[in-house]
Amino acid sequence: MDLRAPTEAEVRQLGEELQLDLTDTEVTAFRERIADGLAAYETVRSRAGTRTGSPDRRLDAGHRVREGDPYNAWITRCEIAGAEAGPLDGWDIAVKDNVAVAGVEMTCGSQVMEGYVPTADATIVSRLLEAGGRIVGKTNMDDMAFTGNGHSSAFGPTLNPHDPEHVSGGSSGGSAIAVAEDQVEVGIGADQGGSIRVPAAWCGVVGHKPTHGLVPYTGIAGIENTIDHVGPIASDVRTVGLVLSVLAGKDPADPRQPDEVPEPNCTDIDGDPETLSVAVVEEGFTRPEAEEAVNERINDGLSDLAAAGATVDHVSVPMHDDAADIYTVALAEGTVAAFRGEGVGHNWRGHYDTGWVEAFGKFRRAQGGDFPPSYKYNLLLGAYTSQQYHSKYYAEAMNLRSELRTAYDDLLAEYDVLAMPTTPQRPNEYVPDQDIHSFLDDAWGCLANACPFNATGHPALSVPVDPLGDLPVGVMLVGEHFDDATVLEAGRALERAR
């Protein structure tokens, strides 16, 4: 079927949206020129249609999980065997449901994307399988990854395995639950504002957001390519380090990566506290959402680290108080741009998942009303400020991201890692049927310390400290770019000191 040429009414409407002030003569002329210009699109369509991305294996579409899952950890269960040998030989792996596994439905936790089935594996899925891992399912997540508490999935909230009256944290809640419940050796999470680290903290496991660009993001539904990260969740730091070593490295299809990507060897993490220096960022403890009991647990854990021989100093980074606002302003318009670019955006070199682009474009137009309030709010905020203020504040926020990175880098020139609470508060209670204001108030307060390091790209690790009753608490450790090994060493030192 040939591509359809526009009507004059459609050209006129597009001109109004683009503020082009087209005359009637121009409308007629441009309609004719666009009709002719579609020939180039026909060429692209015919050539692209000859390609296939399906992996050379028998596909297992899996099955929806409908019972026996009290915390709503899973959306789809499947079994895809990896290589017969490798560093992950025999390991069961849970993959967040915004990571493409060929032949298995990928919903992104959303009614809008229900029914979408990718035809190719994400790069990290290929690497996990080549290392001997076995993919056993797609885990539940916040709807379109756009809340941080675990509340919003179209398939039910991800509930805290330590107390199901509370949520797990998000948006990678299902992967953290699967690890906490010993259902898998490792869970894969994606992190745009804290989505690995928050559920790791609230579920009492270890989660690592690698340096931006260390692990390829190809084949994963993102939010905005300057903040998209993917990484491992496991029960201990050494396991996280082994998986990171499998995942990391150059993928020419991913423009998020620099020209040369180091491949860190994190398989032999020792965690000697006597060689470690830690800068405890005071502003990480004074957020409006902060609970003193959480702060006490964090300080107790860091005191144990100091008693074991580490240098632990309290420092101030005044710009950290404004970091979440800088991130928010940059995120809103960046999200709109990716949304208008059918979930991918434009103007970057790398692999474009055409199946995802087509499905997202069709589904969002048919079911946009089913997106969660958090996603709708960000789109409306970004669209309004872009239109009303001509993206000036987006540009300023992007410039401030560089200043924020420098503020942290200046400290990291003196210390091995920065430390603060992963989340300022204990896990939120699960409250069903919230109105829009309550929903949004709960959605992001847990991200205040985590999201700055998505903006700056530093590696950041959440490690458990002593819980508050049944509810876990995590400390976040942050290091220099591409020095993920030192961050993991610090996390292992904290594990040893407890």
C-alpha positions as CSV (number, residue, x, y, z in Angstrom):
1,M,0.0,0.0,0.0
2,D,1.4,3.4,-1.0
3,L,1.9,6.1,1.6
4,R,-1.1,8.5,1.7
5,A,-0.5,12.1,0.6
6,P,-1.9,14.9,2.8
7,T,-5.0,16.9,2.1
8,E,-4.9,20.7,1.9
9,A,-6.7,20.8,5.3
10,E,-3.9,18.7,6.9
11,V,-1.2,20.9,5.4
12,R,-3.0,24.0,6.7
13,Q,-3.3,22.5,10.2
14,L,0.3,21.5,10.3
15,G,1.3,25.0,9.2
16,E,-0.7,26.5,12.1
17,E,1.0,24.1,14.6
18,L,4.4,25.2,13.3
19,Q,3.5,28.9,13.2
20,L,4.3,29.1,9.4
21,D,1.4,31.5,8.4
22,L,0.9,29.7,5.1
23,T,-1.1,31.4,2.3
24,D,-3.7,29.4,0.3
25,T,-1.2,29.3,-2.6
26,E,1.5,27.9,-0.4
27,V,-0.9,25.3,1.0
28,T,-1.7,24.0,-2.5
29,A,1.9,24.0,-3.6
30,F,3.3,22.3,-0.5
31,R,0.6,19.6,-0.6
32,E,1.8,18.8,-4.1
33,R,5.4,18.8,-3.1
34,I,4.8,16.6,-0.1
35,A,3.0,14.1,-2.2
36,D,6.0,14.0,-4.5
37,G,8.4,13.9,-1.5
38,L,6.8,10.7,-0.2
39,A,8.6,8.7,-2.9
40,A,11.8,8.9,-0.8
41,Y,9.8,7.4,2.1
42,E,8.7,4.6,-0.1
43,T,12.3,3.8,-0.9
44,V,13.2,3.7,2.8
45,R,10.3,1.5,3.5
46,S,11.1,-1.0,0.8
47,R,14.8,-1.3,1.8
48,A,14.1,-1.5,5.6
49,G,11.5,-4.2,5.0
50,T,14.2,-6.7,3.9
51,R,15.9,-6.7,7.3
52,T,15.4,-9.0,10.2
53,G,16.5,-8.7,13.8
54,S,15.3,-12.0,15.2
55,P,18.0,-14.0,17.1
56,D,18.9,-17.4,16.0
57,R,17.0,-19.4,18.6
58,R,13.7,-21.0,19.3
59,L,11.5,-18.2,20.7
60,D,9.6,-18.7,24.0
61,A,6.7,-16.2,24.1
62,G,6.1,-17.1,27.8
63,H,2.9,-16.6,29.7
64,R,1.3,-13.9,31.7
65,V,1.6,-14.4,35.5
66,R,-1.9,-14.3,37.0
67,E,-1.5,-16.1,40.4
68,G,1.1,-17.2,42.9
69,D,2.7,-13.8,42.8
70,P,1.7,-12.0,46.1
71,Y,3.9,-8.9,45.5
72,N,3.1,-8.5,41.8
73,A,6.8,-8.9,40.8
74,W,6.1,-10.5,37.4
75,I,4.3,-9.6,34.2
76,T,5.4,-12.5,32.0
77,R,7.2,-15.7,32.8
78,C,9.3,-17.4,30.2
79,E,12.4,-19.6,29.9
80,I,15.2,-18.7,27.5
81,A,18.4,-20.7,27.9
82,G,21.8,-19.1,27.4
83,A,25.1,-20.6,26.4
84,E,26.2,-23.9,27.9
85,A,29.0,-22.3,29.8
86,G,30.0,-18.8,31.0
87,P,30.4,-16.7,34.2
88,L,26.6,-16.7,34.7
89,D,26.2,-20.4,33.9
90,G,22.9,-21.7,35.4
91,W,21.8,-18.3,36.8
92,D,18.2,-17.3,36.6
93,I,17.8,-13.7,35.5
94,A,14.7,-11.4,35.7
95,V,14.5,-8.6,33.1
96,K,12.5,-5.4,33.6
97,D,9.6,-5.2,31.2
98,N,11.0,-2.3,29.2
99,V,14.0,-4.4,28.1
100,A,13.5,-6.2,24.8
101,V,13.5,-10.0,24.8
102,A,12.7,-11.2,21.3
103,G,9.4,-12.9,20.9
104,V,8.2,-12.0,24.5
105,E,5.6,-9.3,25.0
106,M,7.1,-5.9,26.4
107,T,4.4,-3.8,28.1
108,C,6.5,-1.2,30.0
109,G,4.0,-1.8,32.8
110,S,1.4,0.1,30.7
111,Q,-2.0,-0.7,29.1
112,V,-0.9,1.5,26.3
113,M,1.9,-0.8,25.1
114,E,0.1,-4.1,25.9
115,G,0.5,-6.5,23.0
116,Y,3.8,-5.1,21.7
117,V,6.3,-7.9,20.9
118,P,9.9,-7.0,20.0
119,T,11.7,-9.1,17.3
120,A,15.3,-8.6,18.6
121,D,17.0,-8.8,22.0
122,A,18.4,-5.8,23.7
123,T,22.2,-5.8,23.6
124,I,22.4,-6.6,27.4
125,V,20.0,-9.6,26.9
126,S,22.4,-11.0,24.3
127,R,25.3,-10.5,26.6
128,L,23.5,-12.2,29.6
129,L,22.6,-15.2,27.4
130,E,26.1,-15.4,25.9
131,A,27.5,-15.5,29.5
132,G,25.3,-18.6,30.3
133,G,22.4,-16.8,32.1
134,R,18.8,-18.0,31.7
135,I,16.0,-15.4,31.2
136,V,13.1,-16.5,33.3
137,G,10.7,-13.6,32.9
138,K,9.8,-10.0,32.5
139,T,9.3,-8.1,35.7
140,N,6.6,-5.6,36.7
141,M,7.4,-1.9,36.7
142,D,5.8,1.5,37.1
143,D,3.7,2.5,34.1
144,M,6.2,3.8,31.4
145,A,8.8,4.0,34.2
146,F,7.3,7.3,35.3
147,T,7.0,7.0,39.1
148,G,9.6,6.1,41.7
149,N,7.5,4.3,44.3
150,G,6.1,1.2,42.7
151,H,2.5,2.3,42.7
152,S,1.5,2.9,39.1
153,S,1.8,-0.3,37.0
154,A,-1.2,-1.2,35.0
155,F,-0.7,-4.8,36.2
156,G,-0.9,-3.9,39.9
157,P,1.4,-2.2,42.3
158,T,4.8,-3.8,43.2
159,L,4.4,-4.4,46.9
160,N,7.2,-4.6,49.4
161,P,8.2,-8.2,50.2
162,H,9.1,-7.2,53.8
163,D,5.7,-5.6,54.4
164,P,3.1,-5.7,51.6
165,E,1.2,-2.7,53.1
166,H,4.1,-0.7,51.7
167,V,5.3,-0.4,48.1
168,S,8.6,-1.7,46.7
169,G,10.0,1.4,45.2
170,G,10.2,1.9,41.4
171,S,10.2,1.9,38.7
172,S,12.2,-1.4,38.7
173,G,10.3,-2.8,41.6
174,G,9.6,-6.2,40.2
175,S,13.3,-7.0,39.6
176,A,14.1,-6.0,43.2
177,I,11.3,-8.1,44.6
178,A,12.4,-11.2,42.6
179,V,15.9,-10.8,44.0
180,A,14.7,-10.2,47.6
181,E,12.5,-13.3,47.4
182,D,15.4,-15.4,46.1
183,Q,13.5,-16.2,42.9
184,V,16.5,-15.2,40.8
185,E,20.2,-14.6,41.2
186,V,20.0,-11.2,39.5
187,G,17.4,-8.7,38.3
188,I,17.9,-6.2,35.5
189,G,16.6,-2.6,36.1
190,A,16.6,0.6,34.1
191,D,17.3,3.9,35.9
192,Q,16.3,7.4,34.7
193,G,15.9,9.0,38.2
194,G,16.6,6.3,40.8
195,S,14.7,3.4,39.4
196,I,17.4,0.8,40.2
197,R,18.5,2.3,43.5
198,V,15.2,3.1,45.1
199,P,13.7,-0.4,44.9
200,A,17.0,-1.9,45.9
201,A,17.0,0.3,49.0
202,W,13.3,-0.4,49.9
203,C,13.5,-4.1,49.2
204,G,16.8,-4.6,51.1
205,V,19.0,-5.6,48.2
206,V,21.9,-4.1,46.2
207,G,21.4,-2.1,43.1
208,H,23.9,-0.3,40.8
209,K,23.3,2.5,38.3
210,P,26.5,2.3,36.2
211,T,28.3,5.3,34.8
212,H,26.2,6.7,32.0
213,G,27.3,5.0,28.8
214,L,29.2,2.2,30.5
215,V,26.4,-0.4,29.8
216,P,24.7,-0.1,26.4
217,Y,21.0,0.8,26.4
218,T,20.2,-0.5,22.9
219,G,16.9,-2.3,22.7
220,I,15.5,-0.8,25.9
221,A,12.6,1.7,26.1
222,G,13.9,4.9,27.6
223,I,12.8,8.3,28.7
224,E,15.6,10.6,27.5
225,N,18.9,9.4,26.2
226,T,21.1,11.6,28.4
227,I,19.7,10.1,31.5
228,D,18.9,6.5,30.4
229,H,20.9,3.9,32.4
230,V,20.6,0.1,32.8
231,G,22.2,-2.1,35.5
232,P,22.0,-5.1,37.9
233,I,20.2,-5.7,41.1
234,A,21.4,-8.6,43.3
235,S,21.6,-9.8,46.9
236,D,25.3,-8.7,47.4
237,V,27.9,-6.4,45.9
238,R,30.1,-9.1,44.5
239,T,27.2,-10.5,42.4
240,V,26.4,-7.1,41.1
241,G,30.1,-6.7,40.2
242,L,30.2,-9.9,38.2
243,V,27.1,-9.0,36.3
244,L,28.4,-5.5,35.6
245,S,31.5,-7.0,34.1
246,V,29.3,-9.0,31.7
247,L,27.1,-6.1,30.7
248,A,29.7,-3.3,30.3
249,G,31.4,-2.5,27.1
250,K,31.1,-0.8,23.7
251,D,28.0,-1.2,21.5
252,P,28.4,0.7,18.2
253,A,24.6,1.0,18.0
254,D,24.3,3.1,21.2
255,P,25.0,6.8,20.8
256,R,24.9,7.3,24.6
257,Q,28.3,5.7,24.9
258,P,31.6,7.5,24.3
259,D,34.0,6.5,21.5
260,E,35.9,4.3,23.9
261,V,34.2,2.5,26.7
262,P,36.3,0.8,29.4
263,E,35.4,-2.7,30.4
264,P,35.8,-2.8,34.1
265,N,36.9,-6.0,35.8
266,C,34.6,-6.1,38.8
267,T,34.8,-9.8,39.4
268,D,37.2,-9.7,42.4
269,I,35.7,-7.1,44.7
270,D,37.6,-7.2,48.1
271,G,36.3,-4.1,49.9
272,D,39.2,-3.1,52.1
273,P,37.8,-0.3,54.3
274,E,41.3,0.9,55.4
275,T,42.0,2.3,51.9
276,L,38.6,4.0,51.5
277,S,37.8,7.7,51.9
278,V,34.1,8.7,52.1
279,A,32.6,12.2,51.8
280,V,29.1,12.2,53.5
281,V,27.1,14.9,51.8
282,E,25.1,16.8,54.5
283,E,22.5,18.1,52.0
284,G,21.5,14.5,51.3
285,F,20.1,14.3,54.9
286,T,18.0,17.5,54.9
287,R,15.5,17.1,52.1
288,P,11.9,18.0,53.1
289,E,11.0,14.3,52.8
290,A,13.7,13.2,55.2
291,E,13.0,11.0,58.2
292,E,15.3,11.3,61.1
293,A,15.1,7.6,61.7
294,V,16.4,6.9,58.2
295,N,19.2,9.4,58.7
296,E,20.2,7.6,61.9
297,R,20.4,4.2,60.2
298,I,22.6,5.7,57.5
299,N,24.9,7.4,60.0
300,D,25.2,4.2,62.0
301,G,26.3,2.3,58.9
302,L,28.8,4.9,58.0
303,S,30.1,4.9,61.6
304,D,30.6,1.2,61.3
305,L,32.6,1.8,58.2
306,A,34.8,4.4,59.9
307,A,35.3,2.0,62.9
308,A,36.6,-0.6,60.4
309,G,39.3,1.9,59.2
310,A,37.7,4.0,56.5
311,T,38.1,7.8,56.4
312,V,34.6,9.3,56.8
313,D,34.2,13.0,56.7
314,H,31.0,15.2,56.6
315,V,31.0,17.7,53.8
316,S,28.7,20.3,52.2
317,V,27.6,20.5,48.5
318,P,25.1,23.4,48.5
319,M,24.1,22.8,44.9
320,H,22.8,19.4,45.9
321,D,19.8,21.2,47.4
322,D,18.8,22.4,43.9
323,A,19.8,19.3,42.0
324,A,16.4,17.7,41.9
325,D,14.9,20.9,40.4
326,I,17.6,21.1,37.8
327,Y,16.9,17.5,36.8
328,T,13.1,18.1,36.7
329,V,13.3,21.1,34.4
330,A,15.6,19.2,32.0
331,L,13.5,16.1,32.2
332,A,10.2,17.7,31.3
333,E,11.1,19.0,27.9
334,G,13.4,16.1,27.1
335,T,10.5,13.8,27.8
336,V,8.3,15.8,25.4
337,A,10.9,15.6,22.7
338,A,11.3,11.9,23.0
339,F,7.5,11.4,23.1
340,R,7.0,13.5,20.0
341,G,9.8,11.4,18.5
342,E,7.6,8.3,19.1
343,G,9.5,7.1,22.2
344,V,12.9,7.5,20.7
345,G,13.5,11.1,19.6
346,H,15.6,12.5,16.8
347,N,19.0,13.9,16.0
348,W,21.3,11.2,17.4
349,R,23.4,8.5,15.7
350,G,22.7,4.9,16.7
351,H,20.2,2.1,16.2
352,Y,16.5,3.1,15.9
353,D,14.1,0.3,16.9
354,T,11.6,0.8,14.1
355,G,9.2,-1.8,15.6
356,W,9.1,0.1,18.8
357,V,8.7,3.5,17.1
358,E,5.8,2.3,15.0
359,A,4.0,0.5,18.0
360,F,4.5,3.4,20.4
361,G,3.3,5.9,17.8
362,K,0.1,3.9,17.1
363,F,-0.6,3.0,20.6
364,R,-0.1,6.4,22.2
365,R,-2.5,8.0,19.7
366,A,-5.1,5.3,20.4
367,Q,-4.8,5.0,24.1
368,G,-3.0,8.1,25.4
369,G,-5.7,8.6,28.1
370,D,-4.4,5.4,29.8
371,F,-1.0,6.9,30.6
372,P,-0.4,7.5,34.3
373,P,-0.8,10.9,35.9
374,S,3.0,11.2,36.3
375,Y,3.6,10.8,32.6
376,K,0.8,13.1,31.6
377,Y,2.0,15.8,34.0
378,N,5.6,15.7,32.7
379,L,4.4,15.9,29.1
380,L,2.1,18.8,29.8
381,L,4.7,20.7,31.9
382,G,7.3,20.2,29.2
383,A,5.0,21.2,26.4
384,Y,3.8,24.3,28.2
385,T,7.2,25.6,29.1
386,S,8.7,24.8,25.7
387,Q,5.9,26.7,24.0
388,Q,5.5,29.6,26.5
389,Y,9.2,30.2,27.3
390,H,10.8,28.9,24.0
391,S,12.9,26.2,25.8
392,K,15.0,28.9,27.5
393,Y,14.8,27.2,30.9
394,Y,15.4,23.8,29.5
395,A,18.7,25.1,28.0
396,E,19.6,26.7,31.3
397,A,18.9,23.5,33.2
398,M,21.1,21.6,30.7
399,N,23.9,24.1,31.3
400,L,23.5,23.7,35.1
401,R,23.9,20.0,34.8
402,S,27.5,20.6,33.8
403,E,28.0,22.8,36.9
404,L,26.4,20.1,39.1
405,R,28.7,17.5,37.7
406,T,31.7,19.7,38.5
407,A,30.5,20.3,42.1
408,Y,30.5,16.5,42.7
409,D,33.7,16.0,40.7
410,D,35.6,18.5,42.9
411,L,34.8,16.4,45.9
412,L,35.6,13.1,44.2
413,A,39.0,14.5,43.4
414,E,39.6,14.3,47.2
415,Y,37.5,11.3,48.2
416,D,36.8,7.9,46.7
417,V,33.1,8.1,47.1
418,L,30.2,10.3,48.2
419,A,27.6,9.0,50.6
420,M,24.0,9.8,51.5
421,P,20.7,8.1,52.0
422,T,19.4,6.4,48.8
423,T,16.0,7.6,49.7
424,P,15.2,10.3,52.4
425,Q,12.4,8.2,53.8
426,R,11.3,4.6,54.5
427,P,9.1,2.8,51.9
428,N,5.8,4.6,51.2
429,E,2.6,3.0,52.3
430,Y,0.5,1.6,49.5
431,V,-2.6,3.8,49.2
432,P,-5.0,2.7,46.4
433,D,-7.3,5.1,44.5
434,Q,-5.4,8.3,45.1
435,D,-6.5,11.5,43.5
436,I,-4.0,13.1,41.1
437,H,-2.4,15.4,43.7
438,S,-1.8,12.6,46.2
439,F,-0.5,10.3,43.4
440,L,2.0,12.9,42.2
441,D,3.1,13.9,45.8
442,D,4.0,10.2,46.4
443,A,5.5,9.6,43.0
444,W,8.9,11.4,43.3
445,G,9.8,12.4,46.8
446,C,11.9,9.2,47.1
447,L,14.1,10.3,44.1
448,A,15.5,13.5,45.6
449,N,18.9,12.1,46.3
450,A,19.0,9.7,43.4
451,C,18.0,11.7,40.4
452,P,20.9,14.2,40.4
453,F,23.2,11.4,39.4
454,N,21.1,10.6,36.4
455,A,21.6,14.2,35.4
456,T,25.4,14.0,35.9
457,G,26.0,10.4,34.9
458,H,28.1,9.4,37.9
459,P,28.0,5.7,39.0
460,A,25.8,5.2,42.1
461,L,25.2,2.1,44.2
462,S,22.6,1.4,46.9
463,V,23.6,-1.0,49.7
464,P,21.5,-2.0,52.7
465,V,22.2,-0.9,56.2
466,D,20.2,-1.9,59.3
467,P,16.5,-1.8,58.7
468,L,13.8,0.2,60.6
469,G,11.7,-2.7,62.0
470,D,10.8,-4.7,59.0
471,L,11.4,-2.0,56.5
472,P,14.8,-1.8,54.7
473,V,17.1,1.2,54.5
474,G,19.8,1.8,51.9
475,V,22.9,4.0,51.7
476,M,23.9,5.4,48.3
477,L,27.6,5.5,47.3
478,V,28.6,7.6,44.3
479,G,32.0,7.7,42.5
480,E,33.9,9.2,39.6
481,H,32.8,8.5,36.0
482,F,33.9,5.1,34.8
483,D,35.3,4.2,38.2
484,D,32.4,1.9,39.0
485,A,34.9,-0.6,40.5
486,T,35.8,1.8,43.3
487,V,32.1,2.4,44.1
488,L,31.6,-1.4,44.3
489,E,34.7,-1.7,46.5
490,A,33.1,0.9,48.8
491,G,29.9,-1.0,48.9
492,R,31.6,-4.3,49.7
493,A,33.5,-2.5,52.5
494,L,30.2,-1.4,54.0
495,E,28.9,-5.0,53.7
496,R,32.0,-6.2,55.6
497,A,31.7,-3.6,58.3
498,R,28.1,-4.3,59.2
